[in-house]
Amino acid sequence: MEKKYNTTIDFECYDGTILKMTLTFYALYQLKSKNKMLYNRYNEAMNSSAKGGYDELEMLTILYVAYMCANMNEENVLSEEEFIMMCGADRVAVGNAVKQLTSPKT
């Protein structure tokens, strides 16, 4: 039997709102064609990780890209500024979400 993986996570914002997020390659491919500037910022953040770690705002960029990838076909999506405000200040939750999205269990 083929093992299936859940590629979407739920991120709980400071106010209890749950946002779906994913970083599947196909979703990133779609995002690249719709918003290349955001995709390029995501790549810069991922490259920073390979060079020694994320800056705090780069972690939020990664989460916003994951949010957009999971919701790009929705009519009403949050702007990046609205998204950042909803994330609050819980750096542990943000870091854990980035880890879940970029290093899923196999």
Secondary structure by P-SEA (a helix, b strand, c coil): cbbbbbcbbbbbccccbbbbbbbcaaaaaaaaaccaaaaaaaaaaaaaaaaccccaaaaaaaaaaaaaaacccccccccaaaaaaaaccaaaaaaaaaaaaacccc
